């Protein structure tokens, strides 16, 4: 299976599992993981990157406003 | 413990562009490099699960694994690689002095991530922002933006792919130059009896 196909499947699973799940979905996910050792490795890689993105919570403005266009207001990120 | 088997892979992810640069020695084709990289990671997972003594240097170990993967692949294609042995041994010098790099890297990483998010198409970026900055669930995002949960899922998938690429796939031109410059400087210091 091509590398891009594995990556595409992995990211689809990653996001799918963050939504409503069921035992059947988890079973299918496990089947996919077990199908090829590369699946698990690529999934972990994507999960790691996705978790790194949680750092972006630091950019939440202090006044509690929700702004979906927050990133367009930012220039370069402030140095911590 | 299941999580333990990921330890080599997780450490190797932090220097993915190093592994990638090494694999580019064996093939110029980026699709092939991706395959070799995935196979390398799969083997690192297997190694992590094996009941073997702890690897002393994950960087050197990952390099060895990557090289073996490349050799297996080339052997399969019946190509004989010309190996510069002295070059490969000198790469072990890079194990030390990584802390400063880590700090610099995290600033760079945040800047890269912000830039990557700014590149996303508008709706994709908004969905991503609500999810990652504000912690909205996919259901909550769908409700707030008046779109289906399916659409939210699609947009997050696109965003996740793009961000992973920004974090891990440094463009070979930019980082590659920096990496080998640092390597050359350290090699000089090392050879000078540092």
Interface residues (C-beta under 8 A of the other chain):
Chain A: X2 X3 X4 X6 X7 X8 X11 X12 X14 X15 X16 X18 X19 X20 X36 X37 X38 X40 X41 X42 X44 X45 X46 X48 X49 X50 X52 X53 X54 X55 X56 X57 X59 X60 X66 X67 X68 X69 X70 X71 X72 X74 X76 X77 X79 X80
Chain B: X6 X9 X10 X13 X31 X34 X35 X37 X38 X39 X41 X42 X43 X44 X45 X46 X107 X109 X110 X111 X113 X114 X117 X118 X125 X126 X127 X129 X130 X132 X133 X134 X135 X138 X139 X145 X149 X153 X156 X157 X160 X161 X163 X164 X167 X168
